[in-house]
Amino acid sequence: MGAAARQVTFNTPPLTFNRDAALQYTGLAPKLFTHLETSGSLTGRRIGRNGELVYLREHLDKVTANLFGGTSTDIDSEFEGLGG
């Protein structure tokens, strides 16, 4: 018999998300997500035979960072000057 199959797990999120996964990834409320879509701040693209709407991770990151007043920061800069 052959060796048992192994599951490969990547430590990075996928490049695209469907709506449910995008909501989970960003942590945004569905109502806010819909508002961002309606206002044009957040756009998806229909992909595949069934035309599922998907969102780029990079775009989700930018929109989410803008909601919180800027880009994400390096954790080291948050603690600069503290301690010894």
PyMOL Python script that loads the backbone (N, CA, C, O; Angstrom):
from pymol import cmd

cmd.read_pdbstr("""\
ATOM      1  N   MET A   1       0.842  -1.192   0.000  1.00  0.00           N
ATOM      2  CA  MET A   1       0.000   0.000   0.000  1.00  0.00           C
ATOM      3  C   MET A   1       0.878   1.242   0.000  1.00  0.00           C
ATOM      4  O   MET A   1       2.001   1.241   0.505  1.00  0.00           O
ATOM      5  N   GLY A   2       0.339   2.282  -0.572  1.00  0.00           N
ATOM      6  CA  GLY A   2       1.063   3.540  -0.638  1.00  0.00           C
ATOM      7  C   GLY A   2       1.007   4.301   0.673  1.00  0.00           C
ATOM      8  O   GLY A   2       0.272   3.948   1.596  1.00  0.00           O
ATOM      9  N   ALA A   3       1.793   5.338   0.726  1.00  0.00           N
ATOM     10  CA  ALA A   3       1.823   6.187   1.911  1.00  0.00           C
ATOM     11  C   ALA A   3       0.504   6.939   2.046  1.00  0.00           C
ATOM     12  O   ALA A   3      -0.173   7.217   1.056  1.00  0.00           O
ATOM     13  N   ALA A   4       0.158   7.257   3.264  1.00  0.00           N
ATOM     14  CA  ALA A   4      -1.069   8.018   3.523  1.00  0.00           C
ATOM     15  C   ALA A   4      -0.943   9.419   2.936  1.00  0.00           C
ATOM     16  O   ALA A   4       0.128  10.025   2.971  1.00  0.00           O
ATOM     17  N   ALA A   5      -2.035   9.917   2.402  1.00  0.00           N
ATOM     18  CA  ALA A   5      -2.042  11.272   1.834  1.00  0.00           C
ATOM     19  C   ALA A   5      -1.873  12.292   2.957  1.00  0.00           C
ATOM     20  O   ALA A   5      -2.377  12.114   4.066  1.00  0.00           O
ATOM     21  N   ARG A   6      -1.157  13.352   2.642  1.00  0.00           N
ATOM     22  CA  ARG A   6      -0.946  14.418   3.617  1.00  0.00           C
ATOM     23  C   ARG A   6      -1.685  15.664   3.161  1.00  0.00           C
ATOM     24  O   ARG A   6      -1.768  15.958   1.968  1.00  0.00           O
ATOM     25  N   GLN A   7      -2.206  16.373   4.112  1.00  0.00           N
ATOM     26  CA  GLN A   7      -2.874  17.625   3.802  1.00  0.00           C
ATOM     27  C   GLN A   7      -1.846  18.748   3.883  1.00  0.00           C
ATOM     28  O   GLN A   7      -1.083  18.838   4.845  1.00  0.00           O
ATOM     29  N   VAL A   8      -1.835  19.592   2.871  1.00  0.00           N
ATOM     30  CA  VAL A   8      -0.925  20.729   2.849  1.00  0.00           C
ATOM     31  C   VAL A   8      -1.685  21.960   3.318  1.00  0.00           C
ATOM     32  O   VAL A   8      -2.769  22.254   2.814  1.00  0.00           O
ATOM     33  N   THR A   9      -1.122  22.677   4.276  1.00  0.00           N
ATOM     34  CA  THR A   9      -1.737  23.895   4.792  1.00  0.00           C
ATOM     35  C   THR A   9      -0.797  25.060   4.551  1.00  0.00           C
ATOM     36  O   THR A   9       0.385  25.000   4.890  1.00  0.00           O
ATOM     37  N   PHE A  10      -1.331  26.121   3.962  1.00  0.00           N
ATOM     38  CA  PHE A  10      -0.536  27.321   3.724  1.00  0.00           C
ATOM     39  C   PHE A  10      -0.799  28.323   4.839  1.00  0.00           C
ATOM     40  O   PHE A  10      -1.905  28.395   5.375  1.00  0.00           O
ATOM     41  N   ASN A  11       0.223  29.092   5.183  1.00  0.00           N
ATOM     42  CA  ASN A  11       0.100  30.065   6.263  1.00  0.00           C
ATOM     43  C   ASN A  11      -0.352  31.434   5.783  1.00  0.00           C
ATOM     44  O   ASN A  11      -0.434  32.369   6.578  1.00  0.00           O
ATOM     45  N   THR A  12      -0.640  31.564   4.527  1.00  0.00           N
ATOM     46  CA  THR A  12      -1.124  32.833   3.994  1.00  0.00           C
ATOM     47  C   THR A  12      -2.562  32.673   3.528  1.00  0.00           C
ATOM     48  O   THR A  12      -2.949  31.597   3.072  1.00  0.00           O
ATOM     49  N   PRO A  13      -3.355  33.730   3.637  1.00  0.00           N
ATOM     50  CA  PRO A  13      -4.743  33.639   3.165  1.00  0.00           C
ATOM     51  C   PRO A  13      -4.776  33.575   1.645  1.00  0.00           C
ATOM     52  O   PRO A  13      -3.804  33.950   0.989  1.00  0.00           O
ATOM     53  N   PRO A  14      -5.879  33.106   1.078  1.00  0.00           N
ATOM     54  CA  PRO A  14      -5.991  33.032  -0.377  1.00  0.00           C
ATOM     55  C   PRO A  14      -5.995  34.422  -1.017  1.00  0.00           C
ATOM     56  O   PRO A  14      -6.183  35.425  -0.327  1.00  0.00           O
ATOM     57  N   LEU A  15      -5.793  34.479  -2.313  1.00  0.00           N
ATOM     58  CA  LEU A  15      -5.785  35.761  -3.029  1.00  0.00           C
ATOM     59  C   LEU A  15      -7.182  36.321  -3.216  1.00  0.00           C
ATOM     60  O   LEU A  15      -7.354  37.536  -3.308  1.00  0.00           O
ATOM     61  N   THR A  16      -8.186  35.448  -3.273  1.00  0.00           N
ATOM     62  CA  THR A  16      -9.564  35.896  -3.459  1.00  0.00           C
ATOM     63  C   THR A  16     -10.479  35.219  -2.452  1.00  0.00           C
ATOM     64  O   THR A  16     -10.179  34.145  -1.930  1.00  0.00           O
ATOM     65  N   PHE A  17     -11.606  35.880  -2.194  1.00  0.00           N
ATOM     66  CA  PHE A  17     -12.606  35.378  -1.252  1.00  0.00           C
ATOM     67  C   PHE A  17     -13.992  35.553  -1.846  1.00  0.00           C
ATOM     68  O   PHE A  17     -14.248  36.537  -2.538  1.00  0.00           O
ATOM     69  N   ASN A  18     -14.894  34.604  -1.582  1.00  0.00           N
ATOM     70  CA  ASN A  18     -16.293  34.856  -1.890  1.00  0.00           C
ATOM     71  C   ASN A  18     -16.831  35.762  -0.775  1.00  0.00           C
ATOM     72  O   ASN A  18     -16.103  36.092   0.161  1.00  0.00           O
ATOM     73  N   ARG A  19     -18.088  36.158  -0.872  1.00  0.00           N
ATOM     74  CA  ARG A  19     -18.633  37.129   0.088  1.00  0.00           C
ATOM     75  C   ARG A  19     -18.551  36.621   1.534  1.00  0.00           C
ATOM     76  O   ARG A  19     -18.107  37.353   2.418  1.00  0.00           O
ATOM     77  N   ASP A  20     -18.969  35.392   1.779  1.00  0.00           N
ATOM     78  CA  ASP A  20     -18.942  34.873   3.149  1.00  0.00           C
ATOM     79  C   ASP A  20     -17.527  34.845   3.709  1.00  0.00           C
ATOM     80  O   ASP A  20     -17.297  35.235   4.853  1.00  0.00           O
ATOM     81  N   ALA A  21     -16.586  34.384   2.902  1.00  0.00           N
ATOM     82  CA  ALA A  21     -15.192  34.338   3.354  1.00  0.00           C
ATOM     83  C   ALA A  21     -14.627  35.743   3.525  1.00  0.00           C
ATOM     84  O   ALA A  21     -13.822  35.978   4.426  1.00  0.00           O
ATOM     85  N   ALA A  22     -15.039  36.684   2.669  1.00  0.00           N
ATOM     86  CA  ALA A  22     -14.573  38.072   2.782  1.00  0.00           C
ATOM     87  C   ALA A  22     -15.078  38.706   4.073  1.00  0.00           C
ATOM     88  O   ALA A  22     -14.351  39.443   4.739  1.00  0.00           O
ATOM     89  N   LEU A  23     -16.327  38.415   4.421  1.00  0.00           N
ATOM     90  CA  LEU A  23     -16.870  38.931   5.684  1.00  0.00           C
ATOM     91  C   LEU A  23     -16.098  38.362   6.867  1.00  0.00           C
ATOM     92  O   LEU A  23     -15.773  39.086   7.808  1.00  0.00           O
ATOM     93  N   GLN A  24     -15.812  37.092   6.819  1.00  0.00           N
ATOM     94  CA  GLN A  24     -15.066  36.454   7.903  1.00  0.00           C
ATOM     95  C   GLN A  24     -13.641  36.989   7.963  1.00  0.00           C
ATOM     96  O   GLN A  24     -13.125  37.253   9.049  1.00  0.00           O
ATOM     97  N   TYR A  25     -13.003  37.151   6.810  1.00  0.00           N
ATOM     98  CA  TYR A  25     -11.621  37.633   6.751  1.00  0.00           C
ATOM     99  C   TYR A  25     -11.492  39.054   7.298  1.00  0.00           C
ATOM    100  O   TYR A  25     -10.580  39.337   8.076  1.00  0.00           O
ATOM    101  N   THR A  26     -12.403  39.956   6.894  1.00  0.00           N
ATOM    102  CA  THR A  26     -12.308  41.356   7.296  1.00  0.00           C
ATOM    103  C   THR A  26     -12.904  41.626   8.668  1.00  0.00           C
ATOM    104  O   THR A  26     -12.497  42.561   9.357  1.00  0.00           O
ATOM    105  N   GLY A  27     -13.879  40.796   9.064  1.00  0.00           N
ATOM    106  CA  GLY A  27     -14.566  41.042  10.331  1.00  0.00           C
ATOM    107  C   GLY A  27     -15.602  42.147  10.238  1.00  0.00           C
ATOM    108  O   GLY A  27     -16.117  42.599  11.261  1.00  0.00           O
ATOM    109  N   LEU A  28     -15.916  42.589   9.028  1.00  0.00           N
ATOM    110  CA  LEU A  28     -16.903  43.650   8.850  1.00  0.00           C
ATOM    111  C   LEU A  28     -18.311  43.089   8.976  1.00  0.00           C
ATOM    112  O   LEU A  28     -18.553  41.920   8.675  1.00  0.00           O
ATOM    113  N   ALA A  29     -19.232  43.926   9.419  1.00  0.00           N
ATOM    114  CA  ALA A  29     -20.634  43.542   9.496  1.00  0.00           C
ATOM    115  C   ALA A  29     -21.209  43.459   8.078  1.00  0.00           C
ATOM    116  O   ALA A  29     -20.823  44.243   7.210  1.00  0.00           O
ATOM    117  N   PRO A  30     -22.120  42.525   7.836  1.00  0.00           N
ATOM    118  CA  PRO A  30     -22.716  42.397   6.500  1.00  0.00           C
ATOM    119  C   PRO A  30     -23.346  43.695   5.989  1.00  0.00           C
ATOM    120  O   PRO A  30     -23.253  44.002   4.801  1.00  0.00           O
ATOM    121  N   LYS A  31     -23.984  44.453   6.875  1.00  0.00           N
ATOM    122  CA  LYS A  31     -24.625  45.718   6.471  1.00  0.00           C
ATOM    123  C   LYS A  31     -23.573  46.726   5.998  1.00  0.00           C
ATOM    124  O   LYS A  31     -23.787  47.411   4.998  1.00  0.00           O
ATOM    125  N   LEU A  32     -22.447  46.827   6.698  1.00  0.00           N
ATOM    126  CA  LEU A  32     -21.370  47.726   6.298  1.00  0.00           C
ATOM    127  C   LEU A  32     -20.751  47.248   4.988  1.00  0.00           C
ATOM    128  O   LEU A  32     -20.441  48.061   4.118  1.00  0.00           O
ATOM    129  N   PHE A  33     -20.570  45.954   4.843  1.00  0.00           N
ATOM    130  CA  PHE A  33     -20.006  45.386   3.619  1.00  0.00           C
ATOM    131  C   PHE A  33     -20.888  45.748   2.426  1.00  0.00           C
ATOM    132  O   PHE A  33     -20.385  46.152   1.378  1.00  0.00           O
ATOM    133  N   THR A  34     -22.210  45.604   2.588  1.00  0.00           N
ATOM    134  CA  THR A  34     -23.155  45.962   1.529  1.00  0.00           C
ATOM    135  C   THR A  34     -23.076  47.449   1.219  1.00  0.00           C
ATOM    136  O   THR A  34     -23.122  47.839   0.052  1.00  0.00           O
ATOM    137  N   HIS A  35     -22.959  48.282   2.244  1.00  0.00           N
ATOM    138  CA  HIS A  35     -22.827  49.735   2.040  1.00  0.00           C
ATOM    139  C   HIS A  35     -21.567  50.051   1.232  1.00  0.00           C
ATOM    140  O   HIS A  35     -21.603  50.884   0.327  1.00  0.00           O
ATOM    141  N   LEU A  36     -20.471  49.398   1.552  1.00  0.00           N
ATOM    142  CA  LEU A  36     -19.218  49.625   0.819  1.00  0.00           C
ATOM    143  C   LEU A  36     -19.348  49.204  -0.637  1.00  0.00           C
ATOM    144  O   LEU A  36     -18.786  49.849  -1.522  1.00  0.00           O
ATOM    145  N   GLU A  37     -20.089  48.121  -0.894  1.00  0.00           N
ATOM    146  CA  GLU A  37     -20.335  47.687  -2.269  1.00  0.00           C
ATOM    147  C   GLU A  37     -21.199  48.703  -3.007  1.00  0.00           C
ATOM    148  O   GLU A  37     -20.895  49.070  -4.142  1.00  0.00           O
ATOM    149  N   THR A  38     -22.266  49.155  -2.373  1.00  0.00           N
ATOM    150  CA  THR A  38     -23.206  50.097  -2.983  1.00  0.00           C
ATOM    151  C   THR A  38     -22.524  51.426  -3.305  1.00  0.00           C
ATOM    152  O   THR A  38     -22.796  52.036  -4.340  1.00  0.00           O
ATOM    153  N   SER A  39     -21.642  51.867  -2.417  1.00  0.00           N
ATOM    154  CA  SER A  39     -20.951  53.146  -2.625  1.00  0.00           C
ATOM    155  C   SER A  39     -19.808  53.033  -3.626  1.00  0.00           C
ATOM    156  O   SER A  39     -19.258  54.048  -4.055  1.00  0.00           O
ATOM    157  N   GLY A  40     -19.447  51.808  -4.001  1.00  0.00           N
ATOM    158  CA  GLY A  40     -18.361  51.610  -4.957  1.00  0.00           C
ATOM    159  C   GLY A  40     -16.988  51.513  -4.320  1.00  0.00           C
ATOM    160  O   GLY A  40     -15.986  51.382  -5.023  1.00  0.00           O
ATOM    161  N   SER A  41     -16.931  51.576  -2.990  1.00  0.00           N
ATOM    162  CA  SER A  41     -15.644  51.471  -2.298  1.00  0.00           C
ATOM    163  C   SER A  41     -15.082  50.059  -2.358  1.00  0.00           C
ATOM    164  O   SER A  41     -13.870  49.853  -2.299  1.00  0.00           O
ATOM    165  N   LEU A  42     -15.979  49.098  -2.475  1.00  0.00           N
ATOM    166  CA  LEU A  42     -15.583  47.696  -2.504  1.00  0.00           C
ATOM    167  C   LEU A  42     -16.212  47.053  -3.732  1.00  0.00           C
ATOM    168  O   LEU A  42     -17.428  47.089  -3.915  1.00  0.00           O
ATOM    169  N   THR A  43     -15.377  46.473  -4.559  1.00  0.00           N
ATOM    170  CA  THR A  43     -15.887  45.845  -5.774  1.00  0.00           C
ATOM    171  C   THR A  43     -15.376  44.421  -5.882  1.00  0.00           C
ATOM    172  O   THR A  43     -14.251  44.108  -5.492  1.00  0.00           O
ATOM    173  N   GLY A  44     -16.219  43.581  -6.413  1.00  0.00           N
ATOM    174  CA  GLY A  44     -15.864  42.199  -6.655  1.00  0.00           C
ATOM    175  C   GLY A  44     -15.907  41.927  -8.147  1.00  0.00           C
ATOM    176  O   GLY A  44     -16.223  42.805  -8.950  1.00  0.00           O
ATOM    177  N   ARG A  45     -15.588  40.713  -8.493  1.00  0.00           N
ATOM    178  CA  ARG A  45     -15.598  40.305  -9.894  1.00  0.00           C
ATOM    179  C   ARG A  45     -16.223  38.922  -9.996  1.00  0.00           C
ATOM    180  O   ARG A  45     -15.928  38.035  -9.194  1.00  0.00           O
ATOM    181  N   ARG A  46     -17.071  38.749 -10.969  1.00  0.00           N
ATOM    182  CA  ARG A  46     -17.715  37.446 -11.180  1.00  0.00           C
ATOM    183  C   ARG A  46     -16.738  36.521 -11.885  1.00  0.00           C
ATOM    184  O   ARG A  46     -16.178  36.859 -12.928  1.00  0.00           O
ATOM    185  N   ILE A  47     -16.543  35.346 -11.296  1.00  0.00           N
ATOM    186  CA  ILE A  47     -15.568  34.377 -11.794  1.00  0.00           C
ATOM    187  C   ILE A  47     -16.250  33.015 -11.947  1.00  0.00           C
ATOM    188  O   ILE A  47     -17.137  32.665 -11.168  1.00  0.00           O
ATOM    189  N   GLY A  48     -15.835  32.269 -12.939  1.00  0.00           N
ATOM    190  CA  GLY A  48     -16.262  30.888 -13.080  1.00  0.00           C
ATOM    191  C   GLY A  48     -17.576  30.709 -13.808  1.00  0.00           C
ATOM    192  O   GLY A  48     -18.244  31.669 -14.192  1.00  0.00           O
ATOM    193  N   ARG A  49     -17.920  29.458 -13.983  1.00  0.00           N
ATOM    194  CA  ARG A  49     -19.119  29.080 -14.730  1.00  0.00           C
ATOM    195  C   ARG A  49     -20.390  29.623 -14.083  1.00  0.00           C
ATOM    196  O   ARG A  49     -21.298  30.067 -14.784  1.00  0.00           O
ATOM    197  N   ASN A  50     -20.461  29.590 -12.763  1.00  0.00           N
ATOM    198  CA  ASN A  50     -21.656  30.063 -12.063  1.00  0.00           C
ATOM    199  C   ASN A  50     -21.603  31.547 -11.742  1.00  0.00           C
ATOM    200  O   ASN A  50     -22.563  32.101 -11.207  1.00  0.00           O
ATOM    201  N   GLY A  51     -20.506  32.186 -12.061  1.00  0.00           N
ATOM    202  CA  GLY A  51     -20.381  33.627 -11.868  1.00  0.00           C
ATOM    203  C   GLY A  51     -20.371  34.071 -10.423  1.00  0.00           C
ATOM    204  O   GLY A  51     -20.948  35.102 -10.079  1.00  0.00           O
ATOM    205  N   GLU A  52     -19.702  33.277  -9.558  1.00  0.00           N
ATOM    206  CA  GLU A  52     -19.621  33.669  -8.154  1.00  0.00           C
ATOM    207  C   GLU A  52     -18.823  34.961  -8.018  1.00  0.00           C
ATOM    208  O   GLU A  52     -17.773  35.117  -8.641  1.00  0.00           O
ATOM    209  N   LEU A  53     -19.320  35.875  -7.211  1.00  0.00           N
ATOM    210  CA  LEU A  53     -18.652  37.146  -6.976  1.00  0.00           C
ATOM    211  C   LEU A  53     -17.507  36.925  -5.993  1.00  0.00           C
ATOM    212  O   LEU A  53     -17.720  36.409  -4.896  1.00  0.00           O
ATOM    213  N   VAL A  54     -16.298  37.315  -6.382  1.00  0.00           N
ATOM    214  CA  VAL A  54     -15.128  37.171  -5.510  1.00  0.00           C
ATOM    215  C   VAL A  54     -14.450  38.523  -5.347  1.00  0.00           C
ATOM    216  O   VAL A  54     -14.577  39.407  -6.194  1.00  0.00           O
ATOM    217  N   TYR A  55     -13.734  38.661  -4.253  1.00  0.00           N
ATOM    218  CA  TYR A  55     -13.054  39.906  -3.885  1.00  0.00           C
ATOM    219  C   TYR A  55     -11.578  39.626  -3.711  1.00  0.00           C
ATOM    220  O   TYR A  55     -11.199  38.608  -3.132  1.00  0.00           O
ATOM    221  N   LEU A  56     -10.744  40.518  -4.205  1.00  0.00           N
ATOM    222  CA  LEU A  56      -9.298  40.385  -4.036  1.00  0.00           C
ATOM    223  C   LEU A  56      -8.906  40.683  -2.591  1.00  0.00           C
ATOM    224  O   LEU A  56      -9.377  41.656  -2.003  1.00  0.00           O
ATOM    225  N   ARG A  57      -8.058  39.855  -2.033  1.00  0.00           N
ATOM    226  CA  ARG A  57      -7.566  40.071  -0.666  1.00  0.00           C
ATOM    227  C   ARG A  57      -6.916  41.447  -0.534  1.00  0.00           C
ATOM    228  O   ARG A  57      -7.141  42.150   0.451  1.00  0.00           O
ATOM    229  N   GLU A  58      -6.115  41.828  -1.520  1.00  0.00           N
ATOM    230  CA  GLU A  58      -5.423  43.125  -1.480  1.00  0.00           C
ATOM    231  C   GLU A  58      -6.422  44.280  -1.379  1.00  0.00           C
ATOM    232  O   GLU A  58      -6.206  45.229  -0.625  1.00  0.00           O
ATOM    233  N   HIS A  59      -7.505  44.194  -2.135  1.00  0.00           N
ATOM    234  CA  HIS A  59      -8.527  45.249  -2.094  1.00  0.00           C
ATOM    235  C   HIS A  59      -9.245  45.253  -0.743  1.00  0.00           C
ATOM    236  O   HIS A  59      -9.508  46.316  -0.181  1.00  0.00           O
ATOM    237  N   LEU A  60      -9.560  44.072  -0.228  1.00  0.00           N
ATOM    238  CA  LEU A  60     -10.197  43.984   1.088  1.00  0.00           C
ATOM    239  C   LEU A  60      -9.301  44.588   2.167  1.00  0.00           C
ATOM    240  O   LEU A  60      -9.785  45.288   3.056  1.00  0.00           O
ATOM    241  N   ASP A  61      -8.002  44.320   2.092  1.00  0.00           N
ATOM    242  CA  ASP A  61      -7.056  44.872   3.065  1.00  0.00           C
ATOM    243  C   ASP A  61      -7.033  46.398   3.011  1.00  0.00           C
ATOM    244  O   ASP A  61      -7.039  47.062   4.048  1.00  0.00           O
ATOM    245  N   LYS A  62      -7.008  46.945   1.803  1.00  0.00           N
ATOM    246  CA  LYS A  62      -6.961  48.409   1.646  1.00  0.00           C
ATOM    247  C   LYS A  62      -8.228  49.069   2.172  1.00  0.00           C
ATOM    248  O   LYS A  62      -8.160  50.061   2.897  1.00  0.00           O
ATOM    249  N   VAL A  63      -9.373  48.526   1.810  1.00  0.00           N
ATOM    250  CA  VAL A  63     -10.645  49.101   2.250  1.00  0.00           C
ATOM    251  C   VAL A  63     -10.768  49.027   3.767  1.00  0.00           C
ATOM    252  O   VAL A  63     -11.184  49.994   4.405  1.00  0.00           O
ATOM    253  N   THR A  64     -10.411  47.895   4.341  1.00  0.00           N
ATOM    254  CA  THR A  64     -10.491  47.731   5.792  1.00  0.00           C
ATOM    255  C   THR A  64      -9.527  48.688   6.499  1.00  0.00           C
ATOM    256  O   THR A  64      -9.891  49.303   7.501  1.00  0.00           O
ATOM    257  N   ALA A  65      -8.315  48.815   5.990  1.00  0.00           N
ATOM    258  CA  ALA A  65      -7.342  49.734   6.595  1.00  0.00           C
ATOM    259  C   ALA A  65      -7.834  51.170   6.517  1.00  0.00           C
ATOM    260  O   ALA A  65      -7.655  51.933   7.467  1.00  0.00           O
ATOM    261  N   ASN A  66      -8.448  51.551   5.409  1.00  0.00           N
ATOM    262  CA  ASN A  66      -8.981  52.914   5.272  1.00  0.00           C
ATOM    263  C   ASN A  66     -10.103  53.183   6.267  1.00  0.00           C
ATOM    264  O   ASN A  66     -10.246  54.308   6.747  1.00  0.00           O
ATOM    265  N   LEU A  67     -10.889  52.179   6.577  1.00  0.00           N
ATOM    266  CA  LEU A  67     -11.956  52.342   7.568  1.00  0.00           C
ATOM    267  C   LEU A  67     -11.397  52.669   8.945  1.00  0.00           C
ATOM    268  O   LEU A  67     -12.043  53.350   9.741  1.00  0.00           O
ATOM    269  N   PHE A  68     -10.206  52.185   9.217  1.00  0.00           N
ATOM    270  CA  PHE A  68      -9.595  52.402  10.521  1.00  0.00           C
ATOM    271  C   PHE A  68      -8.561  53.517  10.507  1.00  0.00           C
ATOM    272  O   PHE A  68      -7.738  53.619  11.416  1.00  0.00           O
ATOM    273  N   GLY A  69      -8.604  54.356   9.472  1.00  0.00           N
ATOM    274  CA  GLY A  69      -7.796  55.559   9.462  1.00  0.00           C
ATOM    275  C   GLY A  69      -6.383  55.412   8.965  1.00  0.00           C
ATOM    276  O   GLY A  69      -5.533  56.227   9.323  1.00  0.00           O
ATOM    277  N   GLY A  70      -6.091  54.423   8.167  1.00  0.00           N
ATOM    278  CA  GLY A  70      -4.760  54.324   7.608  1.00  0.00           C
ATOM    279  C   GLY A  70      -4.354  52.899   7.341  1.00  0.00           C
ATOM    280  O   GLY A  70      -5.156  51.967   7.409  1.00  0.00           O
ATOM    281  N   THR A  71      -3.092  52.764   7.035  1.00  0.00           N
ATOM    282  CA  THR A  71      -2.571  51.437   6.716  1.00  0.00           C
ATOM    283  C   THR A  71      -2.204  50.705   7.987  1.00  0.00           C
ATOM    284  O   THR A  71      -2.063  51.313   9.048  1.00  0.00           O
ATOM    285  N   SER A  72      -2.054  49.418   7.878  1.00  0.00           N
ATOM    286  CA  SER A  72      -1.645  48.637   9.035  1.00  0.00           C
ATOM    287  C   SER A  72      -0.218  48.998   9.406  1.00  0.00           C
ATOM    288  O   SER A  72       0.574  49.393   8.550  1.00  0.00           O
ATOM    289  N   THR A  73       0.106  48.863  10.684  1.00  0.00           N
ATOM    290  CA  THR A  73       1.427  49.261  11.166  1.00  0.00           C
ATOM    291  C   THR A  73       2.237  48.047  11.568  1.00  0.00           C
ATOM    292  O   THR A  73       1.698  46.967  11.810  1.00  0.00           O
ATOM    293  N   ASP A  74       3.525  48.243  11.634  1.00  0.00           N
ATOM    294  CA  ASP A  74       4.432  47.210  12.117  1.00  0.00           C
ATOM    295  C   ASP A  74       4.361  47.201  13.638  1.00  0.00           C
ATOM    296  O   ASP A  74       4.435  48.262  14.258  1.00  0.00           O
ATOM    297  N   ILE A  75       4.222  46.057  14.239  1.00  0.00           N
ATOM    298  CA  ILE A  75       4.074  45.948  15.689  1.00  0.00           C
ATOM    299  C   ILE A  75       5.272  46.563  16.421  1.00  0.00           C
ATOM    300  O   ILE A  75       5.109  47.107  17.513  1.00  0.00           O
ATOM    301  N   ASP A  76       6.469  46.484  15.837  1.00  0.00           N
ATOM    302  CA  ASP A  76       7.647  47.063  16.481  1.00  0.00           C
ATOM    303  C   ASP A  76       7.512  48.572  16.640  1.00  0.00           C
ATOM    304  O   ASP A  76       7.961  49.128  17.641  1.00  0.00           O
ATOM    305  N   SER A  77       6.896  49.245  15.662  1.00  0.00           N
ATOM    306  CA  SER A  77       6.769  50.702  15.762  1.00  0.00           C
ATOM    307  C   SER A  77       5.776  51.086  16.866  1.00  0.00           C
ATOM    308  O   SER A  77       5.862  52.188  17.407  1.00  0.00           O
ATOM    309  N   GLU A  78       4.844  50.204  17.207  1.00  0.00           N
ATOM    310  CA  GLU A  78       3.881  50.491  18.255  1.00  0.00           C
ATOM    311  C   GLU A  78       4.563  50.598  19.630  1.00  0.00           C
ATOM    312  O   GLU A  78       4.089  51.316  20.510  1.00  0.00           O
ATOM    313  N   PHE A  79       5.673  49.879  19.802  1.00  0.00           N
ATOM    314  CA  PHE A  79       6.342  49.844  21.096  1.00  0.00           C
ATOM    315  C   PHE A  79       7.683  50.572  21.084  1.00  0.00           C
ATOM    316  O   PHE A  79       8.474  50.431  22.017  1.00  0.00           O
ATOM    317  N   GLU A  80       7.940  51.344  20.041  1.00  0.00           N
ATOM    318  CA  GLU A  80       9.211  52.060  19.929  1.00  0.00           C
ATOM    319  C   GLU A  80       9.369  53.041  21.090  1.00  0.00           C
ATOM    320  O   GLU A  80       8.437  53.778  21.416  1.00  0.00           O
ATOM    321  N   GLY A  81      10.526  53.050  21.700  1.00  0.00           N
ATOM    322  CA  GLY A  81      10.826  53.974  22.795  1.00  0.00           C
ATOM    323  C   GLY A  81      10.430  53.467  24.176  1.00  0.00           C
ATOM    324  O   GLY A  81      10.741  54.110  25.179  1.00  0.00           O
ATOM    325  N   LEU A  82       9.759  52.340  24.243  1.00  0.00           N
ATOM    326  CA  LEU A  82       9.396  51.793  25.547  1.00  0.00           C
ATOM    327  C   LEU A  82      10.492  50.893  26.065  1.00  0.00           C
ATOM    328  O   LEU A  82      11.214  50.277  25.281  1.00  0.00           O
ATOM    329  N   GLY A  83      10.620  50.811  27.325  1.00  0.00           N
ATOM    330  CA  GLY A  83      11.585  49.901  27.928  1.00  0.00           C
ATOM    331  C   GLY A  83      12.973  50.503  27.985  1.00  0.00           C
ATOM    332  O   GLY A  83      13.140  51.722  27.954  1.00  0.00           O
ATOM    333  N   GLY A  84      13.992  49.611  28.070  1.00  0.00           N
ATOM    334  CA  GLY A  84      15.374  49.908  28.298  1.00  0.00           C
ATOM    335  C   GLY A  84      16.000  50.919  27.509  1.00  0.00           C
ATOM    336  O   GLY A  84      17.187  51.193  27.684  1.00  0.00           O
TER     337      GLY A  84
END
""", "prot")
cmd.dss("prot")
cmd.show_as("cartoon", "prot")
cmd.util.cbc("prot")
cmd.orient("prot")
